[in-house]
C-alpha cells in the first residue's frame, strides 16, 4: 500500500515494547488508507460516499471506458446505420437523410400434412413436410424510395409479415401454405407450400417459397409399408456465398411399423429438427430462416413445428386409429429486417 505521495509508509521505530504506539500508527495511517479516508470499518460500511470520490475510482473509470468502446464498436459494425427487426405488420417510414435501405425478407413456412390412419396393417402412411419460406435480400437506394411531392418527406411503406401455414389436423389432410412477406410494392419473399397428407404412394412435400434463395422443399411422407420405411428429409435453404438463407423444409412423417420421422432441412446456419417430431431450430441473432420441423414418428408423435422464421412444419406420423398424434406441424411465420445507411 502506498501513500498519496507514492512512498511506502514506515511504522514508528518504538521497539517491540511500544505496542500501543504501533497500534496507533496502523489505526491512523494504514486503516485510513484502506477505507478511503473513513476513520474505521463501521464508518466505511455505513458512511455516505461522495460521488466525486466514486467517479475517481480506477475501476469505475475503466468500466466506463469499456462501455463507451463497446458502444462505438457496435455503431461501427452498423456502419452508422440503424437496424430494426420486424415480426408483425408494420408501417415503416424512412428517416430523413437516409442514403440507402438494406432489406432482408423471409416468407412464412408451409404446414406439414397429416399422416393417415388405417386399422389394417401396412396401410398407414405419413404426411409430407411443408416447404420453407423464401428469402430476399437487397439494398434500395434512397433515390428510389417514394416521397410526398409537396413536402419531400418519405412516404410510409407497409411491411406485411407472412404468417406460417397450419399443419393438417385430420387423417390425410394437407398442410396450409405460408404467406409471403412484403416490403410495400418493392420486394416480396414467398411462403412455403403446405405438404400433402398421407397417401399410399407417398405424399409429396411442399415446394419452398420463392426468393433470391428459395426455401427448402418439404420431405416426402412415407408410403404404405410394414417394414419401417420412413419419409425423406426436408431440403435446406442457404447460400454458398453469403450468410443468407430462408426457412428449411419440414421432414416427411413415418408410416409403417417402426417407421421414424425424417429430419427437417436447415435454414442457413440453423439446423432442422432431428427425428420424432422435433421442432426446427429458431434464429437467435442472424437474420436468416429457421430449420424445418422433423417428421412425426408412427404411433408416437405429430410433425414438428418449423423453426422461426420461415421453417416448414414436419409431416405427421401414421396411426392405427384416429389421433392428434398424426397431425402435421405448423410452419413458422416470416420476418423482415431493415437497416438504414446514413452519411
Residue frames as qw, qx, qy, qz and C-alpha x, y, z in Angstrom:
[[0.000, 0.891, 0.454, 0.000, 0.00, 0.00, 0.00],
 [0.449, 0.203, 0.003, 0.870, 1.41, 3.40, -0.89],
 [0.064, -0.611, -0.362, 0.701, 0.76, 6.86, 0.44],
 [0.436, 0.844, 0.282, -0.137, -0.80, 9.56, -1.80],
 [0.025, 0.870, -0.397, -0.292, 2.71, 10.77, -2.49],
 [0.785, 0.453, -0.411, -0.098, 3.76, 7.39, -3.82],
 [0.146, 0.504, -0.783, 0.334, 6.05, 6.30, -0.93],
 [0.684, -0.278, -0.673, -0.032, 5.61, 3.29, 1.36],
 [0.396, -0.765, 0.169, -0.479, 4.74, 4.48, 4.91],
 [0.536, 0.195, -0.726, 0.385, 7.01, 3.23, 7.71],
 [0.617, -0.684, -0.378, -0.094, 5.71, 2.47, 11.21],
 [0.188, -0.879, 0.326, -0.292, 7.33, 4.27, 14.18],
 [0.660, 0.262, -0.636, 0.303, 10.52, 2.72, 15.46],
 [0.477, -0.635, 0.264, -0.547, 9.39, 2.31, 19.06],
 [0.042, 0.305, -0.930, 0.200, 10.58, -1.27, 19.53],
 [0.435, -0.260, -0.830, -0.231, 8.51, -4.24, 20.45],
 [0.202, -0.309, -0.697, 0.615, 7.77, -2.79, 23.80],
 [0.210, 0.308, 0.129, -0.919, 5.75, 0.12, 22.44],
 [0.166, 0.323, 0.893, 0.265, 2.86, -1.91, 21.04],
 [0.131, 0.765, 0.502, -0.381, 0.41, 0.90, 21.74],
 [0.023, 0.674, -0.258, -0.692, 2.37, 3.28, 19.55],
 [0.085, -0.099, 0.844, 0.521, 2.50, 0.80, 16.69],
 [0.141, 0.525, 0.838, -0.034, -1.23, 0.15, 17.01],
 [0.114, 0.793, 0.240, -0.548, -1.98, 3.87, 16.93],
 [0.033, -0.478, 0.538, 0.693, 0.17, 4.23, 13.82],
 [0.092, 0.165, 0.913, 0.362, -1.73, 1.46, 11.97],
 [0.108, 0.674, 0.685, -0.253, -5.05, 2.93, 13.05],
 [0.066, 0.802, 0.067, -0.589, -4.22, 6.44, 11.89],
 [0.066, 0.569, -0.570, -0.588, -2.38, 5.59, 8.65],
 [0.013, -0.081, 0.936, 0.343, -2.91, 2.13, 7.17],
 [0.185, 0.490, 0.828, -0.201, -6.59, 1.69, 8.12],
 [0.221, 0.723, 0.144, -0.638, -7.40, 5.17, 6.90],
 [0.115, 0.442, -0.643, -0.615, -5.73, 4.37, 3.60],
 [0.086, 0.122, 0.977, 0.153, -7.59, 1.06, 3.22],
 [0.114, 0.633, 0.744, -0.181, -11.01, 2.61, 3.84],
 [0.284, 0.571, 0.408, 0.653, -10.61, 5.58, 1.57],
 [0.020, 0.420, -0.141, 0.896, -10.43, 8.25, 4.23],
 [0.675, -0.563, -0.250, -0.407, -13.06, 6.84, 6.63],
 [0.212, -0.682, 0.573, -0.402, -11.78, 6.63, 10.25],
 [0.402, -0.215, 0.862, -0.222, -12.80, 2.98, 10.87],
 [0.052, 0.105, 0.938, 0.325, -14.52, -0.07, 9.40],
 [0.141, 0.615, 0.727, -0.271, -18.04, 0.86, 10.53],
 [0.142, 0.718, -0.002, -0.682, -17.74, 4.32, 9.01],
 [0.022, 0.313, -0.729, -0.608, -16.53, 2.79, 5.75],
 [0.070, 0.294, 0.944, 0.135, -19.55, 0.45, 5.67],
 [0.022, 0.731, 0.661, -0.166, -22.27, 2.87, 6.74],
 [0.141, -0.562, 0.023, 0.815, -20.83, 6.20, 5.72],
 [0.553, 0.773, 0.258, -0.171, -22.00, 8.24, 2.72],
 [0.635, -0.090, 0.400, 0.655, -19.56, 8.15, -0.16],
 [0.145, 0.700, -0.073, -0.695, -19.02, 11.34, -2.11],
 [0.788, 0.554, 0.257, -0.078, -19.97, 10.98, -5.79],
 [0.342, 0.856, -0.388, -0.013, -16.75, 12.60, -6.92],
 [0.396, -0.524, 0.752, -0.057, -14.82, 10.03, -4.89],
 [0.778, 0.192, 0.595, -0.064, -16.61, 7.16, -6.70],
 [0.628, 0.773, 0.032, -0.077, -16.08, 8.79, -10.08],
 [0.085, 0.829, -0.553, -0.003, -12.36, 8.96, -9.38],
 [0.755, -0.276, 0.594, -0.033, -12.07, 5.25, -8.63],
 [0.001, 0.449, -0.744, -0.495, -9.91, 3.49, -11.22],
 [0.251, 0.176, 0.947, 0.098, -12.30, 0.52, -11.72],
 [0.342, 0.712, 0.478, -0.384, -15.27, 2.81, -12.41],
 [0.197, 0.752, -0.313, -0.546, -13.34, 4.80, -14.97],
 [0.134, -0.270, 0.891, 0.339, -12.08, 1.58, -16.55],
 [0.312, 0.397, 0.862, -0.041, -15.60, 0.09, -16.94],
 [0.298, 0.789, 0.214, -0.492, -16.97, 3.37, -18.25],
 [0.095, 0.620, -0.569, -0.532, -14.30, 3.38, -20.94],
 [0.215, -0.009, 0.956, 0.198, -15.08, -0.23, -21.83],
 [0.356, 0.608, 0.662, -0.255, -18.79, 0.55, -22.26],
 [0.258, 0.808, -0.084, -0.522, -18.04, 3.56, -24.43],
 [0.041, -0.437, 0.788, 0.432, -15.65, 1.48, -26.54],
 [0.296, 0.229, 0.927, 0.036, -18.25, -1.29, -26.96],
 [0.355, 0.739, 0.406, -0.402, -20.90, 1.23, -28.00],
 [0.172, 0.733, -0.388, -0.531, -18.56, 2.66, -30.60],
 [0.153, -0.216, 0.916, 0.301, -17.77, -0.80, -31.95],
 [0.370, 0.470, 0.789, -0.139, -21.47, -1.63, -32.32],
 [0.322, 0.820, 0.118, -0.458, -22.10, 1.61, -34.15],
 [0.028, 0.597, -0.647, -0.473, -19.13, 0.91, -36.40],
 [0.319, 0.065, 0.936, 0.133, -20.49, -2.57, -37.19],
 [0.375, 0.687, 0.595, -0.180, -23.71, -0.98, -38.40],
 [0.417, 0.207, 0.342, 0.816, -21.66, 1.46, -40.48],
 [0.089, 0.131, 0.165, -0.974, -23.56, 4.35, -38.93],
 [0.392, -0.238, -0.643, -0.613, -26.85, 2.66, -39.77],
 [0.490, -0.123, 0.489, -0.711, -29.99, 1.99, -37.81],
 [0.299, 0.009, -0.914, -0.273, -31.50, -1.51, -37.82],
 [0.582, -0.058, 0.378, -0.718, -34.90, -2.86, -36.95],
 [0.071, -0.032, -0.983, -0.168, -36.28, -6.39, -36.97],
 [0.536, -0.004, 0.007, -0.844, -39.99, -6.63, -37.71],
 [0.107, 0.010, 0.988, -0.111, -42.15, -9.54, -36.57],
 [0.259, 0.604, 0.731, -0.184, -45.65, -8.31, -37.36],
 [0.338, 0.702, 0.417, 0.469, -47.26, -5.97, -39.88],
 [0.391, -0.625, -0.115, 0.666, -45.73, -2.52, -39.60],
 [0.389, 0.893, 0.154, 0.167, -45.71, 0.84, -41.37],
 [0.673, -0.311, 0.092, 0.664, -42.11, 1.85, -41.92],
 [0.260, 0.962, 0.081, 0.028, -41.16, 5.43, -42.79],
 [0.748, 0.239, -0.122, 0.606, -37.55, 6.03, -43.96],
 [0.414, -0.713, -0.179, 0.536, -35.62, 8.51, -41.83],
 [0.298, 0.952, -0.049, -0.039, -34.62, 11.92, -43.23],
 [0.040, -0.819, 0.566, 0.087, -31.10, 11.88, -44.61],
 [0.829, -0.104, 0.548, 0.040, -31.03, 8.15, -45.30],
 [0.092, 0.566, -0.629, -0.525, -28.71, 7.13, -48.16],
 [0.534, 0.101, -0.754, -0.370, -29.94, 3.59, -48.72],
 [0.723, -0.268, 0.370, -0.518, -32.04, 0.91, -47.08],
 [0.219, 0.261, -0.936, -0.094, -30.90, -2.70, -46.78],
 [0.767, -0.099, 0.085, -0.628, -33.81, -5.16, -46.70],
 [0.105, 0.155, -0.982, -0.004, -33.96, -8.83, -45.65],
 [0.710, -0.047, 0.048, -0.701, -37.30, -10.62, -46.04],
 [0.025, 0.097, -0.995, 0.005, -38.28, -14.20, -45.17],
 [0.589, -0.179, -0.376, -0.692, -41.68, -15.68, -46.05],
 [0.689, -0.296, 0.446, -0.487, -43.83, -17.88, -43.84],
 [0.032, -0.248, 0.961, 0.117, -43.21, -21.62, -43.76],
 [0.652, -0.083, -0.476, -0.584, -45.77, -24.13, -45.03],
 [0.673, -0.330, 0.485, -0.451, -47.56, -26.52, -42.69],
 [0.021, -0.241, 0.961, 0.137, -46.91, -30.26, -42.74],
 [0.656, -0.096, -0.472, -0.582, -49.51, -32.69, -44.00],
 [0.677, -0.347, 0.476, -0.441, -51.23, -35.05, -41.57],
 [0.028, -0.206, 0.971, 0.117, -50.48, -38.75, -41.54],
 [0.682, -0.065, -0.366, -0.630, -53.21, -41.23, -42.43],
 [0.421, -0.245, 0.788, -0.376, -54.61, -43.79, -40.05],
 [0.742, 0.117, -0.482, -0.451, -55.85, -47.21, -41.01],
 [0.750, -0.395, 0.437, -0.302, -56.65, -50.18, -38.81],
 [0.964, 0.258, 0.024, 0.052, -55.38, -52.59, -41.47],
 [0.606, -0.552, 0.354, 0.449, -51.64, -53.31, -41.08],
 [0.536, 0.031, 0.533, 0.654, -49.47, -51.96, -43.87],
 [0.191, 0.693, 0.503, 0.480, -51.83, -49.14, -44.87],
 [0.299, -0.879, -0.176, 0.327, -50.70, -46.39, -42.55],
 [0.599, 0.485, 0.125, 0.624, -48.89, -43.56, -44.32],
 [0.395, -0.491, -0.213, 0.746, -47.01, -40.47, -43.20],
 [0.245, 0.935, 0.237, -0.100, -47.75, -36.87, -44.12],
 [0.657, 0.408, 0.037, 0.632, -45.30, -34.75, -46.11],
 [0.400, -0.470, -0.210, 0.758, -43.32, -31.81, -44.79],
 [0.232, 0.932, 0.260, -0.098, -44.16, -28.19, -45.63],
 [0.628, 0.471, 0.013, 0.619, -41.81, -26.04, -47.67],
 [0.432, -0.482, -0.238, 0.724, -39.73, -23.34, -46.01],
 [0.183, 0.934, 0.206, -0.230, -40.24, -19.64, -46.63],
 [0.683, 0.489, 0.084, 0.537, -38.10, -18.00, -49.34],
 [0.444, -0.660, -0.071, 0.602, -35.53, -15.27, -48.64],
 [0.444, 0.759, 0.176, 0.442, -34.80, -11.95, -50.38],
 [0.476, -0.682, -0.049, 0.554, -32.01, -9.51, -49.52],
 [0.497, 0.537, 0.254, 0.633, -31.02, -6.36, -51.35],
 [0.252, -0.431, -0.190, 0.845, -30.16, -2.67, -50.97],
 [0.240, 0.790, 0.510, 0.239, -32.56, 0.02, -52.18],
 [0.334, 0.125, -0.049, 0.933, -31.04, 3.48, -52.87],
 [0.043, 0.519, 0.494, -0.696, -32.87, 6.36, -51.24],
 [0.177, 0.281, -0.341, -0.880, -33.48, 7.85, -54.67],
 [0.314, -0.136, -0.829, -0.441, -35.91, 5.00, -55.42],
 [0.108, -0.415, -0.791, 0.436, -37.99, 5.48, -52.28],
 [0.001, 0.683, 0.528, 0.504, -41.25, 7.33, -52.87],
 [0.199, -0.180, -0.354, 0.896, -41.73, 10.83, -51.45],
 [0.144, 0.795, 0.520, -0.277, -44.55, 13.25, -50.92],
 [0.487, 0.492, 0.296, 0.658, -44.30, 15.60, -53.92],
 [0.132, -0.907, -0.154, -0.370, -45.36, 18.60, -51.83],
 [0.541, -0.815, 0.199, -0.058, -43.32, 18.19, -48.65],
 [0.445, 0.631, -0.628, 0.098, -40.50, 15.99, -49.92],
 [0.503, -0.413, 0.672, -0.354, -40.96, 13.65, -46.94],
 [0.155, 0.142, -0.957, -0.202, -40.67, 9.92, -47.46],
 [0.723, -0.178, -0.201, -0.637, -43.95, 8.05, -47.74],
 [0.581, -0.331, 0.682, -0.297, -44.66, 5.19, -45.29],
 [0.503, 0.271, -0.760, -0.310, -44.18, 1.64, -46.59],
 [0.851, -0.269, 0.167, -0.418, -46.26, -1.30, -45.37],
 [0.156, 0.391, -0.906, 0.046, -44.13, -4.25, -44.23],
 [0.847, -0.104, -0.038, -0.520, -46.50, -7.23, -44.37],
 [0.172, -0.431, 0.877, -0.123, -45.18, -10.26, -42.46],
 [0.658, 0.052, -0.615, -0.433, -46.23, -13.62, -43.88],
 [0.714, -0.356, 0.418, -0.434, -47.97, -15.98, -41.48],
 [0.061, -0.277, 0.954, 0.096, -46.91, -19.60, -41.24],
 [0.642, -0.059, -0.512, -0.567, -49.24, -22.26, -42.61],
 [0.679, -0.323, 0.472, -0.460, -51.14, -24.59, -40.28],
 [0.017, -0.223, 0.966, 0.129, -50.43, -28.30, -40.28],
 [0.567, -0.170, -0.608, -0.529, -53.12, -30.77, -41.35],
 [0.301, -0.244, 0.645, -0.659, -55.41, -31.74, -38.45],
 [0.850, 0.085, 0.308, -0.419, -57.34, -34.74, -39.72],
 [0.737, -0.100, 0.627, 0.231, -56.36, -38.03, -41.29],
 [0.580, 0.306, 0.543, 0.525, -54.66, -37.39, -44.64],
 [0.132, 0.956, 0.248, -0.085, -55.34, -33.61, -44.58],
 [0.621, 0.439, -0.040, 0.649, -52.76, -31.38, -46.31],
 [0.382, -0.509, -0.250, 0.730, -50.98, -28.54, -44.58],
 [0.243, 0.935, 0.249, -0.065, -51.71, -24.92, -45.46],
 [0.632, 0.442, -0.002, 0.636, -49.22, -22.77, -47.34],
 [0.389, -0.523, -0.220, 0.726, -47.29, -19.97, -45.71],
 [0.268, 0.926, 0.263, -0.031, -47.94, -16.37, -46.76],
 [0.614, 0.438, -0.038, 0.656, -45.38, -14.12, -48.47],
 [0.376, -0.678, -0.197, 0.600, -43.59, -11.32, -46.64],
 [0.409, 0.732, 0.317, 0.444, -43.82, -7.99, -48.48],
 [0.323, -0.428, -0.089, 0.840, -41.92, -4.72, -48.36],
 [0.332, 0.582, 0.034, -0.742, -44.55, -2.49, -49.91],
 [0.814, 0.546, 0.110, -0.165, -44.62, -2.94, -53.68],
 [0.108, 0.803, -0.575, -0.112, -40.81, -3.11, -53.80],
 [0.221, 0.359, -0.906, 0.039, -39.97, -6.66, -52.71],
 [0.841, -0.230, 0.107, -0.478, -41.54, -9.95, -51.66],
 [0.044, 0.346, -0.935, 0.064, -40.36, -13.32, -50.34],
 [0.676, -0.115, -0.491, -0.538, -42.69, -16.23, -50.98],
 [0.645, -0.353, 0.515, -0.440, -44.26, -18.52, -48.42],
 [0.052, -0.228, 0.963, 0.132, -43.66, -22.27, -48.47],
 [0.650, -0.067, -0.471, -0.592, -46.25, -24.65, -49.92],
 [0.682, -0.335, 0.473, -0.446, -48.04, -26.95, -47.49],
 [0.018, -0.257, 0.958, 0.130, -47.19, -30.66, -47.51],
 [0.660, -0.094, -0.482, -0.568, -49.74, -33.21, -48.73],
 [0.716, -0.356, 0.417, -0.432, -51.46, -35.63, -46.39],
 [0.439, -0.279, 0.852, 0.062, -50.58, -39.31, -46.13],
 [0.752, 0.436, -0.168, -0.466, -51.06, -41.34, -49.31],
 [0.957, -0.060, 0.283, 0.039, -50.32, -44.92, -50.36],
 [0.761, 0.519, -0.002, 0.389, -47.74, -43.80, -52.94],
 [0.554, -0.261, -0.164, 0.773, -46.04, -41.43, -50.53],
 [0.072, 0.936, 0.326, -0.116, -47.24, -37.85, -50.07],
 [0.557, 0.492, 0.029, 0.668, -45.31, -35.13, -51.89],
 [0.404, -0.489, -0.294, 0.715, -43.61, -32.43, -49.86],
 [0.183, 0.937, 0.262, -0.139, -44.42, -28.77, -50.32],
 [0.610, 0.504, 0.019, 0.611, -42.19, -26.62, -52.51],
 [0.422, -0.399, -0.245, 0.777, -40.08, -23.93, -50.89],
 [0.161, 0.901, 0.284, -0.285, -41.19, -20.31, -51.21],
 [0.621, 0.624, 0.106, 0.462, -39.74, -18.19, -54.00],
 [0.318, -0.920, 0.097, 0.206, -36.90, -15.76, -53.42],
 [0.282, 0.790, -0.544, -0.001, -33.29, -14.99, -54.22],
 [0.063, 0.247, -0.951, 0.172, -32.70, -18.05, -52.03],
 [0.667, -0.252, -0.449, -0.539, -35.75, -20.36, -52.28],
 [0.620, -0.442, 0.471, -0.445, -37.00, -22.02, -49.15],
 [0.084, -0.257, 0.962, 0.047, -36.14, -25.68, -48.57],
 [0.621, -0.073, -0.536, -0.568, -38.58, -28.22, -50.03],
 [0.703, -0.329, 0.420, -0.470, -40.61, -30.40, -47.70],
 [0.077, -0.283, 0.952, 0.090, -39.73, -34.07, -47.43],
 [0.606, -0.064, -0.587, -0.533, -41.95, -36.80, -48.85],
 [0.674, -0.324, 0.432, -0.504, -44.14, -38.75, -46.44],
 [0.210, -0.234, 0.946, 0.073, -43.68, -42.48, -46.12],
 [0.584, 0.036, -0.540, -0.605, -45.72, -44.81, -48.32],
 [0.889, -0.260, 0.076, -0.370, -47.78, -47.77, -47.09],
 [0.508, 0.452, -0.712, 0.176, -45.36, -50.27, -45.66],
 [0.852, -0.497, -0.088, -0.138, -44.87, -52.87, -42.98],
 [0.865, 0.038, -0.166, 0.473, -41.07, -52.83, -42.96],
 [0.467, -0.673, -0.126, 0.560, -40.37, -49.50, -41.35],
 [0.453, 0.414, 0.294, 0.733, -39.97, -47.34, -44.45],
 [0.194, -0.635, -0.318, 0.677, -39.64, -43.70, -43.37],
 [0.350, 0.913, 0.200, -0.063, -40.20, -40.37, -45.07],
 [0.668, 0.357, -0.003, 0.653, -37.48, -38.29, -46.72],
 [0.398, -0.451, -0.246, 0.761, -35.62, -35.36, -45.17],
 [0.197, 0.933, 0.253, -0.162, -36.58, -31.75, -45.77],
 [0.646, 0.495, 0.053, 0.578, -34.42, -29.61, -48.03],
 [0.450, -0.489, -0.168, 0.728, -32.05, -26.89, -46.83],
 [0.269, 0.905, 0.232, 0.235, -32.16, -23.21, -47.74],
 [0.518, -0.689, 0.139, 0.488, -28.77, -21.50, -47.78],
 [0.464, 0.866, -0.181, -0.031, -26.33, -19.50, -49.87],
 [0.904, -0.005, -0.016, 0.427, -22.90, -20.80, -50.77],
 [0.461, 0.486, -0.006, 0.742, -21.59, -17.22, -50.99],
 [0.110, -0.466, 0.232, -0.847, -23.03, -15.28, -48.04],
 [0.018, -0.144, -0.845, 0.514, -24.67, -15.65, -44.66],
 [0.512, 0.099, -0.034, -0.852, -28.22, -15.72, -46.02],
 [0.148, -0.076, -0.973, -0.159, -30.97, -18.28, -46.25],
 [0.578, -0.290, -0.189, -0.739, -34.68, -18.93, -46.00],
 [0.705, -0.307, 0.459, -0.445, -36.58, -21.50, -43.96],
 [0.025, -0.247, 0.958, 0.143, -35.71, -25.20, -44.08],
 [0.645, -0.088, -0.487, -0.582, -38.28, -27.69, -45.35],
 [0.687, -0.340, 0.454, -0.454, -40.11, -29.97, -42.93],
 [0.025, -0.272, 0.955, 0.116, -39.26, -33.67, -42.84],
 [0.629, -0.096, -0.541, -0.550, -41.68, -36.35, -44.00],
 [0.649, -0.365, 0.426, -0.513, -43.67, -38.38, -41.48],
 [0.068, -0.239, 0.968, 0.028, -43.18, -42.08, -40.76],
 [0.684, 0.009, -0.315, -0.657, -45.67, -44.69, -41.93],
 [0.835, -0.062, -0.534, -0.117, -45.20, -48.44, -41.38],
 [0.809, -0.573, -0.110, 0.076, -44.18, -50.17, -38.18],
 [0.676, -0.457, 0.115, 0.567, -41.01, -48.77, -36.60],
 [0.479, 0.598, 0.282, 0.578, -41.02, -46.05, -39.25],
 [0.366, -0.483, -0.229, 0.762, -39.21, -42.90, -38.00],
 [0.252, 0.938, 0.198, -0.134, -39.93, -39.33, -38.96],
 [0.709, 0.362, 0.063, 0.602, -37.35, -37.79, -41.26],
 [0.388, -0.437, -0.163, 0.795, -35.18, -34.78, -40.25],
 [0.253, 0.923, 0.251, -0.146, -36.10, -31.25, -41.23],
 [0.653, 0.483, 0.049, 0.582, -33.86, -29.19, -43.51],
 [0.452, -0.386, -0.199, 0.779, -31.54, -26.42, -42.33],
 [0.170, 0.951, 0.237, 0.103, -32.35, -22.73, -42.62],
 [0.275, 0.825, -0.374, 0.321, -28.85, -21.41, -43.39],
 [0.222, 0.426, -0.753, 0.450, -26.90, -21.91, -40.13],
 [0.530, -0.196, 0.517, -0.643, -29.89, -23.14, -38.08],
 [0.084, 0.083, -0.973, -0.197, -30.48, -26.90, -38.29],
 [0.643, -0.232, -0.370, -0.629, -33.79, -28.66, -38.71],
 [0.740, -0.376, 0.394, -0.395, -35.34, -30.98, -36.15],
 [0.079, -0.393, 0.909, 0.116, -33.81, -34.43, -35.97],
 [0.350, -0.164, -0.866, -0.317, -36.49, -37.13, -35.59],
 [0.249, -0.448, -0.811, 0.283, -39.63, -37.96, -33.64],
 [0.054, -0.852, -0.459, -0.245, -41.35, -34.66, -34.37],
 [0.486, -0.454, -0.153, 0.731, -38.61, -32.42, -33.00],
 [0.225, 0.936, 0.192, -0.189, -39.04, -28.70, -33.82],
 [0.645, 0.530, -0.010, 0.550, -36.67, -26.88, -36.12],
 [0.499, -0.351, -0.233, 0.757, -34.11, -24.55, -34.59],
 [0.107, 0.945, 0.303, 0.056, -35.20, -20.91, -34.40],
 [0.465, 0.582, -0.142, 0.652, -32.89, -17.98, -35.12],
 [0.514, -0.597, -0.352, 0.506, -31.25, -16.05, -32.33],
 [0.166, -0.689, 0.069, 0.702, -29.38, -13.08, -33.83],
 [0.153, -0.188, 0.641, 0.728, -28.59, -13.62, -37.51],
 [0.558, 0.414, 0.152, -0.703, -31.39, -12.62, -39.92],
 [0.280, 0.200, -0.845, -0.409, -31.80, -15.98, -41.68],
 [0.749, -0.197, -0.319, -0.547, -34.52, -18.62, -41.75],
 [0.578, -0.398, 0.623, -0.347, -35.16, -21.27, -39.11],
 [0.004, 0.197, -0.963, -0.185, -34.83, -25.03, -39.55],
 [0.634, -0.127, -0.462, -0.607, -37.67, -27.25, -40.68],
 [0.673, -0.331, 0.475, -0.460, -39.54, -29.43, -38.21],
 [0.036, -0.230, 0.964, 0.128, -38.88, -33.16, -38.19],
 [0.601, -0.133, -0.562, -0.553, -41.48, -35.60, -39.41],
 [0.671, -0.374, 0.374, -0.520, -43.62, -37.34, -36.84],
 [0.059, 0.264, -0.963, -0.007, -42.98, -40.95, -35.90],
 [0.565, -0.221, -0.664, -0.438, -45.60, -43.66, -36.36],
 [0.633, -0.497, -0.593, -0.025, -47.90, -44.03, -33.35],
 [0.590, -0.408, -0.381, 0.583, -45.94, -41.62, -31.14],
 [0.211, -0.530, -0.075, 0.818, -45.62, -38.01, -32.33],
 [0.456, 0.837, 0.289, -0.087, -47.09, -35.37, -34.66],
 [0.631, 0.515, 0.032, 0.579, -44.90, -33.43, -37.04],
 [0.471, -0.426, -0.225, 0.739, -42.52, -30.91, -35.50],
 [0.159, 0.945, 0.221, -0.182, -43.17, -27.19, -35.83],
 [0.635, 0.559, 0.003, 0.534, -40.92, -25.16, -38.10],
 [0.514, -0.398, -0.203, 0.732, -38.22, -23.01, -36.55],
 [0.132, 0.954, 0.230, -0.139, -38.74, -19.23, -36.65],
 [0.519, 0.476, 0.127, -0.698, -38.66, -17.61, -39.11],
 [0.569, 0.502, -0.402, -0.514, -39.98, -19.43, -42.14],
 [0.106, -0.253, 0.961, 0.014, -39.28, -23.05, -41.18],
 [0.630, -0.057, -0.515, -0.578, -41.67, -25.62, -42.71],
 [0.693, -0.318, 0.448, -0.467, -43.66, -27.93, -40.47],
 [0.057, -0.258, 0.957, 0.118, -42.90, -31.64, -40.38],
 [0.615, -0.094, -0.553, -0.554, -45.34, -34.21, -41.74],
 [0.672, -0.370, 0.392, -0.508, -47.40, -36.18, -39.25],
 [0.037, -0.237, 0.971, 0.027, -46.76, -39.84, -38.48],
 [0.576, -0.151, -0.604, -0.530, -49.32, -42.57, -39.16],
 [0.369, -0.198, 0.702, -0.576, -51.53, -44.45, -36.68],
 [0.063, -0.195, -0.969, -0.139, -53.81, -47.43, -36.42],
 [0.066, -0.735, -0.661, 0.136, -56.55, -45.15, -35.04],
 [0.135, 0.810, 0.159, 0.549, -57.53, -41.52, -35.41],
 [0.605, -0.605, -0.236, 0.461, -55.49, -39.28, -33.10],
 [0.054, 0.991, -0.085, -0.088, -53.91, -35.86, -32.80],
 [0.597, -0.516, 0.493, 0.365, -50.56, -37.64, -32.90],
 [0.633, 0.283, 0.558, 0.456, -50.85, -37.89, -36.69],
 [0.181, 0.954, 0.187, -0.150, -51.24, -34.11, -37.20],
 [0.647, 0.461, -0.002, 0.608, -48.73, -32.14, -39.28],
 [0.444, -0.457, -0.238, 0.732, -46.55, -29.47, -37.68],
 [0.180, 0.943, 0.237, -0.148, -47.25, -25.76, -38.17],
 [0.609, 0.434, 0.034, 0.664, -44.98, -23.64, -40.32],
 [0.380, -0.514, -0.258, 0.724, -43.29, -20.63, -38.72],
 [0.233, 0.936, 0.235, -0.120, -44.15, -17.05, -39.58],
 [0.645, 0.480, 0.017, 0.595, -41.78, -14.86, -41.57],
 [0.395, -0.745, -0.128, 0.523, -39.90, -11.71, -40.62],
 [0.477, 0.784, 0.056, 0.392, -38.22, -8.63, -42.05],
 [0.585, -0.516, -0.049, 0.623, -35.05, -6.77, -41.17],
 [0.329, 0.889, 0.146, 0.284, -34.42, -3.16, -42.22],
 [0.618, -0.411, -0.011, 0.670, -31.04, -1.42, -41.94],
 [0.257, 0.957, 0.127, 0.037, -30.79, 2.26, -42.78],
 [0.698, -0.012, 0.047, 0.714, -27.45, 3.58, -44.02],
 [0.036, -0.972, -0.170, 0.161, -26.72, 7.20, -43.28],
 [0.459, 0.777, -0.238, 0.359, -23.99, 9.64, -44.36]]
